[in-house]
Amino acid sequence: MECLQVWTAGLMTTLAFFIVTTHESGLPRVVAQRLDDVDGVKKESHVVLTRQKREWQWNFLYVEEEKPAPVPYKIGQLKSSKKDSTMNFEIEGEGANSIFTVDRGGDLFVTTSLDREKKASYNLTARMYDKDNNLVEDAGHFVIHVTDINDNSPVFSQTYNGYITERSKIGTFVTKVTATDADDPSTANGVLKYSLAKGGDVSAFSISETTGEISCKVNTLDRESRSQYTVVVKAQDLRGLASGTTATTSVTITITDANDNTPSFRKPKYEMKVPENHKLNEVIDTLVVDDRDELKNKRPVFRILKEEYNKVFGIQLDSNKNGNLVLKQALDYEKTQRYTFTVQVKEDLEFPADNLNTAITSAQVTVEVTDVDEPPVFSETVYTFKVQEEHIVDQIGTIKASDPDRANKSIRYSIEEEGCPISVHPIKGQLSTVRRLDRELQATHVFHVKAREEPDGLESVVRVHIDVLDYNDHEPELDDVDAFVCENDTTNTVIGTLKANDEDDQPATFTFSLASPSSNFSIKDFGNSSAVILVKQGPFSVDDPKEYSVDVRISDGGQPVKTSVTKLAIKSCRCDAGRITKYCKPGARRMGVSFHALIAILLCIITILVIVILFAVRKRYQKDTLASMKNSGEIHEQLVTYDEEGGGEMDTNGYDVSILSSACQDGSLLRHSDHHAHPSLYAMVQKSHQRPQAPACKGDMAAMIEVKKDEADHDRDGFPYDTLHIYGYEGPESLAGSLSSLESSSSGSNLDYDFLNDWGPRFKALAELYGVDSSDYYHQY
């Protein structure tokens, strides 16, 4: 009923106006006219200058949404001051001739039901024609509005959750809910009112009727008592009238924790045992405390009431905010066997504690120390001593360790590092040097001394630093000097500046002087570790073959004093008036050799000598090995396979194999007992005497090998037998017989080599080879 009244009032208001659309210069204009103004045209004397005005007359048009339209129903009429019975109307625009139609009389009709939530207004255009279809009135624009009805309910588009801290003040904001209504928000249909329904927890929270903000209305929320609430929010349109539609949603409100509970010990007394060798900063036991607050708000603070025990023990928080009792100072059973103290816990709270009267805030702790066999304890954690370099020191310092137990066992000392230049007395712990130390090679020696209880007891290790102090043990060395003398230099002319350096750390004051008198030069020392070379007497010439040099003695002024002498070569040069050299005679610049260079040269010489000795020993070893092999009677000559093929009958000119069968013809081929040198077997090859070949005998191969061994032993200048392409022997044991043509030379051939003597000097050696008398060859060994 109220909606209808609102709609009627709006309609009556709009009926009080209408729109007159005119045309000027082709552009439309809207003006307000009274309904009784009928004559809107002013006639002019000249038609050409006539100004025509559009005479459309109508009100704003309204259509109620969701109104059924089984048949089209009229919603208004198009009017014009020029309208007569012969005029026709046409409309164009949104929904023209489909949703909206017009008849010849200008009445507008709606043909279907409209939904304002889909489209709230329609823009259309109207034209008027005469009976001859001539345009009388041009386009007139008008709007059809769709009026709203309460046909939509409120909607909550999401679920809501709220959070509030316990003990919050009254009015503290929790969350905000929002509902939507598709109806026209300018009417009561779209105006919503929020409230809390009775189905939820309404005792602690309230909601704004217009904004939907939920707030707390009490200050006694306690998470430990109740951590969650659920409220039901109702949204109703028509400003909450009973006839309005409603929607509800549940809102879950979580109470978050605040630090409003004090921690409490789980028990009033704690007893624990700990060995005396318990490591520092390690946990002994845990003092568990309970706190009703969440872990993030659990902030206990522990304190040991006995001040002297705070140096021995400490309390640290673990991951669960409990107190871990840790050891801060080493325990000693021999001194203290029991510790008893009180631990207090407290906490800075945001609100007054709920459990202040029930919490246990103090606990008694008893720590009992148990005895263990402990390793030796050194008097210091790190030992540092100083030793003068280049000295043998019998007593550098003393390492002291003791057995902390009541047994008080004896201690034995040793150094862990092998090759350490420092030694330690096994009983007294005194340190001494094994060899002289060189600070320039190693300035600090670091090693570890082990102390062990006797016998075979526990061990401890301590680190020892030995700082090597500098000793003036290096001779000064002359810096490079570019000294030259000009032909025209006069007396007291400076020809070079002298400076020196020293590898020692001690501050040195170098002095310079001549080691041997010089007739041409002198040295002037300034007393500040520098000097100059002066011309004493000339003249000088680059054409003079004489080489100039001075022996410079340098002293470092240390303790003890170290001196060195260096021969400094001085070049002879031809210079201009400003002592700018134009030509210098080549010569040695410096002839001295440093100590390190001498050491390097000496090492090279020693290395070469060692290599020569190793080669000599190896050669001697090879000779001894060869002699032992020969004495053993083993054959070490290599066996070579020859794949040469015989040359047929022509081979008889190159080889005489008759000697190979001599062992069977003349008896056994044995080594001569006198061991005198005999002609080589190949030097005794003779011409064939046409004697028949004796059959092979057994063992002739062994005899042949013995002959070859004897030749190899006595004729060291000859080639090894296995390197010559020689048919030394052909075995006769084969049942198939020999296929070689060499055999024919000793059986059937009548060869005479005397003709070789007639061939000249070139064949003399060959003639002598084959001309040996047979009586010298065939004999018994």
C-alpha positions in Angstrom: 0.0 0.0 0.0 2.8 2.4 0.9 4.6 1.6 -2.4 1.4 2.4 -4.4 1.1 5.7 -2.6 4.7 6.7 -3.5 4.2 5.7 -7.1 0.9 7.7 -7.3 2.6 10.8 -5.9 5.4 10.7 -8.4 3.0 10.2 -11.3 0.9 13.3 -10.2 4.0 15.4 -10.0 5.1 14.6 -13.5 1.7 15.3 -14.9 2.1 19.0 -14.1 4.8 19.4 -16.9 5.1 18.6 -20.6 7.8 19.1 -23.2 7.7 21.2 -26.2 10.4 20.3 -28.7 11.2 23.0 -31.3 13.5 23.1 -34.3 15.9 26.0 -34.8 18.6 25.8 -37.5 18.2 22.1 -37.6 18.9 21.6 -33.8 16.2 20.4 -31.4 15.3 22.4 -28.2 13.1 21.4 -25.3 10.9 24.1 -23.7 8.1 24.0 -21.0 4.6 25.1 -22.1 1.3 25.4 -20.4 -1.3 23.0 -21.4 -3.8 25.7 -22.4 -1.2 27.3 -24.9 -2.8 26.1 -28.0 -1.7 28.6 -30.6 2.1 28.2 -30.7 2.7 29.6 -34.3 3.3 33.2 -35.1 2.6 34.1 -38.6 5.0 36.3 -40.5 4.4 38.5 -43.7 7.0 36.6 -45.6 6.8 32.9 -45.8 10.5 32.5 -46.6 11.3 34.0 -43.2 8.8 31.9 -41.3 10.3 30.3 -38.1 8.5 27.1 -37.4 8.3 25.6 -33.9 7.7 22.1 -33.0 4.4 21.7 -31.2 4.9 18.3 -29.5 3.0 18.1 -26.3 3.2 15.1 -23.9 4.0 14.2 -20.3 6.8 11.9 -19.0 5.5 8.3 -19.5 5.7 5.6 -16.8 5.2 1.9 -16.9 4.9 -0.4 -13.9 7.3 -3.3 -13.9 6.1 -6.8 -13.9 2.6 -5.8 -15.0 1.0 -8.5 -17.0 0.2 -7.6 -20.6 -1.9 -10.4 -22.1 -3.2 -7.7 -24.4 -1.4 -4.4 -25.1 -2.4 -1.6 -22.7 -2.2 2.1 -23.1 0.3 4.1 -21.2 0.0 7.6 -22.8 -0.6 9.6 -25.9 1.5 11.6 -28.3 0.2 15.2 -28.6 0.9 18.1 -30.9 -0.8 21.5 -31.4 -0.9 20.7 -35.1 -2.6 17.5 -34.7 -5.8 16.8 -36.6 -7.7 13.8 -37.5 -5.7 13.2 -40.6 -2.3 13.0 -38.9 -0.3 9.8 -38.6 2.4 9.0 -36.0 5.6 6.8 -36.1 8.0 6.0 -33.3 11.7 4.8 -33.3 14.2 3.8 -30.6 14.5 1.3 -27.8 11.7 -1.2 -28.0 9.8 0.7 -30.7 7.1 -1.2 -32.6 7.9 -4.3 -30.4 7.6 -3.5 -26.8 5.9 -0.1 -27.5 3.4 0.6 -30.3 1.5 3.7 -31.4 -1.8 3.9 -33.2 -3.1 6.6 -35.7 -4.5 8.6 -32.9 -1.1 8.8 -31.1 -1.9 6.4 -28.3 1.2 4.5 -26.9 0.7 0.9 -25.9 2.9 -1.7 -24.0 2.8 -5.2 -25.4 4.8 -7.2 -22.7 5.7 -7.3 -19.1 8.8 -5.2 -18.2 11.5 -5.8 -15.6 13.1 -2.6 -14.1 16.1 -4.6 -12.9 16.9 -5.5 -16.5 16.2 -2.1 -18.0 14.9 0.9 -16.1 14.1 3.4 -19.0 13.6 3.4 -22.8 14.5 6.3 -25.1 12.3 6.8 -28.1 11.7 9.3 -30.9 8.2 10.3 -32.5 7.4 11.8 -35.9 4.1 13.1 -37.3 3.0 12.9 -40.9 -0.1 14.3 -42.8 -2.4 12.3 -44.9 -0.1 12.6 -47.9 2.7 11.2 -45.8 4.5 14.5 -45.6 6.5 15.2 -42.5 4.7 17.7 -40.3 6.7 17.4 -37.1 10.3 16.1 -37.0 11.7 13.9 -34.3 10.6 14.4 -30.8 12.5 12.6 -28.1 10.7 11.1 -25.1 11.6 8.7 -22.2 9.5 5.9 -20.8 10.4 5.0 -17.2 9.8 1.6 -15.6 8.6 2.1 -12.1 9.9 -0.3 -9.4 8.1 -2.8 -7.3 9.4 -4.8 -4.4 10.1 -8.0 -6.3 13.7 -8.7 -5.1 14.9 -9.9 -1.7 18.2 -8.9 -0.1 21.3 -11.0 -0.8 24.5 -11.6 1.2 27.2 -12.3 -1.4 29.8 -13.9 0.9 30.4 -15.4 4.3 31.8 -13.3 7.1 34.2 -13.9 9.9 35.2 -11.5 12.6 38.1 -11.2 15.1 38.4 -9.3 18.3 41.0 -9.5 21.1 39.9 -10.6 24.5 39.4 -7.9 27.1 38.6 -5.3 24.4 36.7 -2.2 25.2 32.9 -1.7 24.6 32.2 -0.5 21.1 35.3 -2.1 19.5 34.8 -2.8 15.8 34.6 -6.5 14.9 33.5 -6.8 11.3 31.1 -5.4 8.7 28.4 -7.2 6.7 26.8 -6.0 3.5 23.7 -7.2 1.7 22.4 -6.0 -1.7 18.9 -5.6 -3.1 18.3 -5.3 -6.8 15.3 -3.0 -6.3 15.4 0.7 -6.8 17.6 2.1 -4.0 15.8 5.5 -4.3 12.7 3.8 -3.1 11.9 1.9 0.1 12.1 -1.3 -2.0 15.9 -1.1 -2.0 16.5 0.4 1.5 17.8 -2.3 3.9 17.9 -2.6 7.7 20.3 -4.9 9.6 19.6 -6.6 12.9 20.8 -9.6 14.9 18.5 -12.6 14.8 17.6 -14.4 18.0 19.3 -17.6 16.8 22.8 -16.3 17.5 24.9 -15.1 20.4 23.5 -11.6 20.9 24.7 -11.1 24.5 28.1 -9.7 23.6 27.7 -8.0 20.2 25.5 -5.5 18.5 25.1 -4.3 14.9 24.4 -1.0 13.2 21.0 -1.0 11.4 22.2 1.1 8.5 25.9 0.2 8.0 26.0 -3.4 9.1 29.0 -2.9 11.3 29.3 -5.4 14.2 30.9 -4.3 17.4 31.4 -5.5 20.9 29.1 -4.3 23.7 30.9 -5.9 26.7 34.5 -5.7 27.9 34.7 -9.1 29.6 35.5 -11.3 26.7 37.9 -14.1 27.8 39.5 -16.4 25.2 40.4 -19.0 27.9 36.7 -19.2 28.8 35.2 -19.0 25.3 37.2 -18.5 22.1 34.4 -18.3 19.5 30.9 -16.8 19.0 28.4 -17.1 16.2 25.9 -14.4 15.4 23.1 -14.4 12.8 22.6 -11.1 10.9 19.3 -10.3 9.2 18.8 -7.8 6.4 15.3 -6.6 5.5 14.1 -4.2 2.8 11.3 -1.7 3.0 13.4 -0.2 5.8 12.7 -3.2 8.0 8.9 -3.2 7.7 7.2 -6.4 8.4 6.1 -6.6 4.8 9.6 -6.4 3.5 11.6 -9.4 2.3 14.6 -10.7 4.4 17.9 -12.5 4.2 20.2 -13.9 6.9 23.8 -14.9 7.2 25.9 -16.4 10.0 29.0 -14.5 11.2 31.7 -16.4 13.2 33.6 -14.2 15.6 36.9 -15.5 17.0 38.3 -14.2 20.2 42.1 -13.7 19.8 44.5 -14.1 22.7 46.0 -11.4 24.9 48.7 -11.8 27.5 46.5 -11.9 30.6 47.7 -15.0 32.3 50.9 -15.3 34.4 53.1 -18.4 33.9 53.1 -21.1 36.6 55.7 -23.8 37.4 54.4 -27.2 36.8 55.8 -28.4 40.2 57.3 -26.5 43.1 60.6 -28.5 43.4 63.1 -29.7 40.8 65.9 -32.1 41.5 68.6 -33.1 39.0 72.0 -34.7 38.8 74.8 -33.5 36.6 78.4 -34.9 36.1 81.2 -32.6 37.0 82.5 -32.7 33.4 79.2 -31.4 32.0 80.0 -29.1 29.0 79.4 -25.3 29.3 76.2 -23.8 27.8 74.6 -27.2 27.5 71.2 -28.0 29.0 71.1 -29.7 32.4 67.3 -29.9 32.8 64.1 -28.0 31.8 61.9 -26.0 34.2 58.5 -26.5 32.7 55.9 -23.6 33.2 52.3 -23.6 32.2 50.7 -20.6 30.6 47.0 -20.5 29.6 47.8 -17.9 26.9 48.9 -18.9 23.5 52.6 -19.6 22.8 53.1 -16.2 21.1 51.9 -14.5 24.3 53.9 -16.7 26.6 56.8 -14.5 27.7 58.1 -15.8 31.0 61.1 -14.2 32.7 63.2 -16.5 35.0 65.5 -15.3 37.7 67.8 -17.2 40.1 67.4 -15.5 43.5 70.9 -16.4 44.8 73.2 -13.9 43.1 76.4 -16.1 43.4 74.7 -18.9 41.6 73.9 -16.7 38.6 77.6 -17.1 37.7 77.4 -20.9 37.7 73.9 -21.5 36.2 71.7 -19.7 33.7 68.2 -20.1 32.3 67.4 -19.9 28.6 64.0 -20.2 26.9 63.4 -23.2 24.6 61.0 -23.4 21.7 58.1 -23.9 24.0 59.0 -20.9 26.2 60.1 -23.2 29.1 63.3 -22.6 31.1 66.4 -24.6 30.2 68.9 -24.7 33.1 72.3 -24.4 31.5 75.8 -24.5 32.9 77.8 -21.3 32.7 80.8 -22.3 34.8 82.7 -25.6 35.1 81.7 -27.8 38.0 84.2 -29.3 40.4 83.0 -32.3 42.5 86.1 -31.9 44.7 84.9 -28.4 45.7 81.1 -28.4 45.6 78.8 -31.5 45.5 75.4 -29.8 45.7 73.7 -26.5 44.7 70.3 -25.5 46.0 68.6 -22.3 44.9 65.2 -20.7 44.2 64.0 -19.8 40.7 61.3 -17.2 40.3 59.2 -16.6 37.1 57.2 -13.5 36.2 55.7 -11.9 33.1 54.7 -8.4 32.0 51.0 -8.7 31.4 48.7 -6.6 29.2 45.8 -7.0 31.6 45.5 -8.1 35.2 46.2 -11.8 35.5 43.2 -14.1 35.9 45.3 -16.8 37.6 47.4 -14.7 39.9 46.1 -16.5 43.0 46.6 -20.0 41.7 49.9 -19.7 39.8 53.2 -21.1 41.2 55.7 -18.4 40.6 58.7 -19.8 42.6 60.4 -23.2 42.5 63.2 -24.7 44.5 66.0 -26.3 42.3 68.6 -28.8 43.7 71.6 -29.7 41.5 73.7 -32.6 42.7 77.2 -32.9 41.2 78.5 -36.4 40.5 82.2 -37.3 40.4 83.8 -38.4 37.1 87.4 -39.1 36.1 88.5 -35.9 34.4 91.4 -35.3 32.0 94.3 -33.2 33.0 93.8 -29.4 33.3 96.4 -27.0 32.0 97.3 -23.9 33.9 96.6 -21.8 30.8 94.3 -22.2 27.8 97.1 -21.1 25.3 100.8 -20.9 26.0 103.0 -18.3 24.3 106.8 -18.1 24.6 109.6 -16.2 22.9 112.9 -17.7 21.6 115.9 -16.0 20.1 116.7 -17.2 16.7 120.0 -19.0 15.9 120.4 -20.2 19.5 119.9 -23.5 21.2 117.7 -22.8 24.2 117.5 -25.5 26.9 114.5 -24.0 28.7 112.0 -21.9 26.8 109.2 -22.3 29.3 107.2 -24.8 31.2 103.9 -26.4 30.4 101.9 -27.2 33.6 99.0 -29.6 33.8 97.4 -31.4 36.8 94.9 -34.0 37.5 91.7 -32.3 38.9 90.5 -35.5 40.6 91.3 -36.6 44.1 93.6 -39.3 42.8 96.0 -36.6 41.6 97.7 -38.9 39.0 101.1 -38.0 37.6 101.2 -36.3 34.2 103.3 -37.2 31.1 103.9 -34.6 28.4 104.5 -35.0 24.6 104.3 -33.0 21.4 101.7 -34.2 18.9 103.4 -32.8 15.7 106.2 -34.8 14.1 109.3 -32.9 13.1 108.6 -30.1 15.5 111.8 -28.1 16.3 110.7 -27.8 19.9 110.8 -30.7 22.4 109.1 -31.1 25.8 110.4 -32.8 28.9 108.0 -35.8 29.5 107.9 -35.3 33.3 108.7 -31.6 34.0 107.0 -30.1 30.9 110.0 -27.9 30.1 110.2 -26.8 26.5 113.6 -26.6 24.6 114.8 -26.2 21.1 115.9 -29.3 19.1 117.7 -27.2 16.4 118.4 -23.5 15.8 115.4 -21.5 14.6 115.5 -19.1 11.7 113.0 -16.3 12.0 113.3 -15.4 8.3 112.2 -18.9 7.4 109.4 -19.1 10.0 108.6 -16.4 12.5 106.1 -18.3 14.6 105.9 -22.0 15.5 102.5 -23.4 16.6 102.2 -26.9 18.0 100.2 -28.9 20.5 101.4 -30.4 23.8 99.5 -33.5 25.1 99.2 -34.2 28.8 98.3 -37.7 29.7 97.5 -39.2 33.1 99.8 -42.1 34.0 99.4 -44.9 33.4 97.3 -44.8 30.2 94.8 -42.3 31.6 92.8 -39.5 30.1 94.5 -36.9 27.8 94.3 -33.1 27.3 95.8 -31.0 24.6 96.9 -27.4 24.7 98.1 -25.1 21.9 101.6 -23.5 22.2 102.9 -20.5 20.3 106.6 -19.9 19.9 107.5 -16.5 18.6 111.1 -16.4 17.1 112.9 -13.2 18.0 115.1 -11.7 15.5 118.9 -12.0 15.7 121.3 -10.1 13.6 122.5 -13.0 11.5 122.3 -11.6 8.0 124.9 -9.6 6.3 123.9 -6.3 4.7 123.6 -6.3 1.0 124.4 -3.4 -1.3 121.5 -2.1 -3.4 121.9 -1.8 -7.1 124.1 1.2 -7.9 124.5 2.8 -11.4 128.0 4.2 -10.9 129.8 5.7 -13.8 132.7 8.1 -14.2 133.0 10.7 -17.0 136.2 11.5 -18.8 136.0 15.1 -17.7 135.1 14.4 -14.0 137.1 16.4 -11.5 138.1 15.6 -7.9 135.1 15.2 -5.5 132.6 14.6 -8.3 129.8 12.3 -7.1 129.6 9.3 -9.4 127.2 7.1 -7.4 125.0 6.8 -4.3 125.3 3.9 -2.0 122.4 2.3 -0.1 122.0 -1.2 1.5 119.3 -3.5 2.8 119.2 -6.2 5.5 116.8 -9.2 5.9 116.8 -8.9 9.7 114.0 -7.1 11.5 116.3 -5.1 13.8 116.7 -1.5 12.8 120.0 -1.1 11.0 122.2 1.9 10.6 124.5 1.2 7.6 128.0 2.6 7.3 130.0 2.5 4.1 133.8 2.5 3.6 136.4 1.2 1.2 137.5 -2.3 1.9 140.7 -1.8 0.0 142.5 1.5 -0.8 141.7 3.0 -4.2 143.8 5.6 -6.0 140.9 6.9 -8.1 137.8 6.9 -5.8 136.8 7.5 -2.3 133.5 7.0 -0.2 131.8 9.7 1.8 129.4 8.3 4.5 126.7 10.7 5.6 125.8 8.7 8.8 122.2 8.2 7.7 122.6 4.8 6.0 123.6 6.4 2.8 126.9 7.3 1.2 128.3 8.5 -2.1 131.3 7.6 -4.3 133.6 10.5 -5.1 136.3 10.9 -7.7 139.6 11.1 -5.9 142.0 11.3 -8.8 141.8 11.1 -12.6 142.2 11.2 -15.5 139.7 8.7 -17.1 139.2 7.6 -20.7 136.9 5.2 -22.4 139.7 4.1 -24.6 141.7 2.9 -21.6 141.3 -0.9 -21.3 141.5 -0.7 -17.6 138.3 -1.6 -15.7 137.4 0.5 -12.7 135.9 -0.9 -9.5 135.9 -0.4 -5.7 135.4 -2.8 -2.8 132.6 -1.4 -0.7 132.5 -2.5 3.0 129.0 -2.3 4.6 128.4 -2.6 8.3 124.8 -2.8 9.7 125.6 -1.6 13.3 123.7 -4.5 14.8 124.4 -6.8 17.7 126.6 -8.6 16.7 127.8 -6.4 13.9 127.6 -7.9 10.5 129.7 -6.7 7.6 130.0 -7.5 3.9 132.3 -6.5 1.1 130.9 -6.1 -2.4 133.0 -5.3 -5.5 131.2 -2.5 -7.3 132.1 -2.0 -11.0 132.3 1.6 -12.2 131.7 2.3 -15.9 133.8 4.6 -18.0 131.6 7.0 -20.0 131.9 9.9 -22.4 129.6 12.7 -21.1 128.5 16.2 -22.0 128.9 19.2 -19.7 125.8 18.2 -17.6 127.2 14.6 -17.0 124.7 13.1 -19.4 126.2 10.0 -20.8 126.7 9.7 -24.5 128.7 6.5 -24.6 129.8 4.0 -21.9 132.3 1.3 -22.2 130.7 -2.1 -21.6 131.8 -3.7 -18.3 130.6 -5.7 -15.4 128.2 -3.7 -13.3 128.5 -5.7 -10.1 130.7 -8.6 -9.3 129.5 -9.6 -5.8 127.6 -12.8 -5.3 124.9 -12.8 -2.6 124.6 -15.5 0.1 121.4 -16.9 -1.4 123.0 -17.1 -4.8 125.9 -19.1 -3.4 123.5 -21.5 -1.7 121.6 -22.0 -5.0 124.9 -22.7 -6.9 126.0 -25.1 -4.2 122.7 -27.0 -4.4 123.0 -27.3 -8.2 126.5 -28.7 -7.9 125.4 -31.2 -5.3 122.5 -32.3 -7.5 124.8 -32.9 -10.4 127.2 -34.9 -8.3 124.3 -37.1 -7.0 123.1 -37.7 -10.6 126.7 -38.7 -11.7 127.1 -41.1 -8.7 123.7 -42.7 -9.5 124.8 -43.3 -13.1 128.1 -44.8 -12.0 126.4 -47.1 -9.5 123.9 -48.1 -12.1 126.7 -48.9 -14.6 128.6 -50.9 -12.0 125.4 -52.8 -11.1 124.8 -53.7 -14.8 128.4 -55.0 -15.1 128.0 -57.1 -12.0 124.7 -58.5 -13.2 126.2 -59.4 -16.6 129.1 -61.2 -14.9 126.8 -63.2 -12.7 124.7 -64.1 -15.7 127.8 -65.4 -17.5 128.9 -67.4 -14.5 125.5 -69.0 -14.2 125.9 -70.5 -17.6 122.6 -69.2 -18.9 122.1 -68.2 -22.5 120.9 -64.6 -22.7 121.3 -64.1 -26.5 118.1 -63.5 -28.3 116.8 -66.0 -30.8 116.1 -64.3 -34.1 113.8 -65.9 -36.7 115.1 -65.4 -40.2 112.6 -65.7 -43.0 115.2 -65.6 -45.8 114.8 -68.1 -48.5 117.9 -69.8 -50.0 119.2 -68.6 -53.3 119.5 -72.0 -55.0 122.7 -73.4 -56.4 124.3 -70.0 -56.3 124.4 -70.2 -52.5 127.5 -72.5 -52.8 129.5 -69.4 -53.7 128.6 -67.7 -50.5 128.5 -70.5 -47.9 130.4 -73.7 -47.2 128.4 -75.7 -44.8 130.9 -78.6 -44.8 132.3 -77.2 -41.6 128.9 -77.7 -39.9 129.3 -81.5 -40.0 132.9 -81.5 -38.8 131.8 -82.3 -35.3 130.6 -85.7 -36.4 133.5 -86.3 -38.7 136.3 -85.5 -36.2 134.6 -86.4 -32.9 133.0 -84.4 -30.3 133.2 -80.6 -30.6 134.4 -79.7 -27.1 135.9 -76.6 -25.6 139.6 -76.6 -25.4 141.0 -77.1 -21.9 143.7 -74.5 -22.2 141.3 -71.6 -22.8 143.7 -70.0 -25.3 142.3 -67.8 -27.9 141.6 -69.6 -31.1 140.7 -68.3 -34.6 137.1 -67.5 -35.2 135.1 -70.2 -36.7 134.4 -68.1 -39.8 138.0 -67.2 -40.2 138.8 -70.9 -40.6 136.4 -71.6 -43.4 138.3 -73.4 -46.1 137.7 -74.8 -49.5 135.8 -78.1 -49.8 138.1 -81.2 -50.1 135.3 -83.3 -51.6 135.2 -85.5 -48.6 131.9 -87.2 -48.1 129.6 -85.7 -45.5 129.5 -87.5 -42.3 126.2 -88.4 -40.9 124.9 -86.1 -38.1 125.5 -87.2 -34.6 123.4 -86.5 -31.6 124.4 -83.5 -29.5 126.0 -81.5 -32.3 123.6 -78.6 -31.6 124.7 -78.3 -28.0 128.3 -78.4 -29.1 127.6 -75.6 -31.6 126.0 -73.5 -29.0 129.0 -73.9 -26.7 131.3 -72.7 -29.4 129.3 -69.6 -30.0 129.2 -68.9 -26.3 133.0 -69.2 -26.1 133.4 -66.8 -29.0 131.0 -64.3 -27.5 132.9 -64.4 -24.1 136.4 -63.9 -25.5 135.7 -61.7 -28.5 133.8 -58.6 -27.0 134.6 -56.5 -30.0 132.6 -58.7 -32.3 128.9 -58.4 -33.0 126.4 -60.6 -31.1 125.7 -63.8 -32.9 122.0 -63.2 -33.1 122.5 -60.0 -35.1 124.2 -61.7 -38.1 122.3 -63.3 -40.9 124.3 -66.5 -40.7 123.2 -70.0 -41.4 125.0 -71.4 -38.4 123.7 -74.9 -38.5 121.1 -77.0 -40.1 119.9 -79.9 -38.1 120.1 -83.4 -39.7 117.5 -85.1 -37.5 114.6 -84.5 -39.8 113.3 -87.7 -41.4 112.4 -85.8 -44.5 115.9 -84.7 -45.1 117.2 -81.2 -45.9 115.8 -79.2 -48.8 118.6 -76.6 -48.7 120.9 -76.3 -51.7 123.8 -75.5 -49.3 124.3 -79.2 -48.6 125.4 -79.9 -52.1 128.5 -77.8 -51.7 130.1 -80.3 -49.3 128.8 -83.5 -50.9 129.1 -83.3 -54.6 130.6 -80.1 -55.7 134.2 -79.5 -56.5 134.7 -75.9 -55.7 138.2 -74.2 -55.9 138.6 -70.7 -54.6 142.2 -70.2 -55.7 141.0 -68.0 -58.5 140.2 -65.3 -56.0 143.9 -64.5 -55.7 144.0 -63.6 -59.3 141.2 -61.0 -59.0 143.3 -58.4 -57.4 143.7 -56.6 -54.0 140.0 -56.2 -53.5 139.5 -59.9 -53.2 142.6 -60.6 -51.1 140.7 -60.8 -47.8 138.1 -63.2 -49.3 140.9 -65.4 -50.7 142.6 -65.5 -47.3 139.2 -66.4 -45.7 138.7 -69.4 -47.9 142.4 -70.3 -48.2 143.0 -71.5 -44.6 144.8 -74.8 -44.5 142.5 -77.6 -43.4 145.2 -78.9 -41.0 144.8 -75.7 -38.9 141.0 -76.2 -38.6 140.4 -79.9 -38.2 141.8 -80.8 -34.8 140.7 -82.1 -31.6 139.7 -79.7 -28.8 
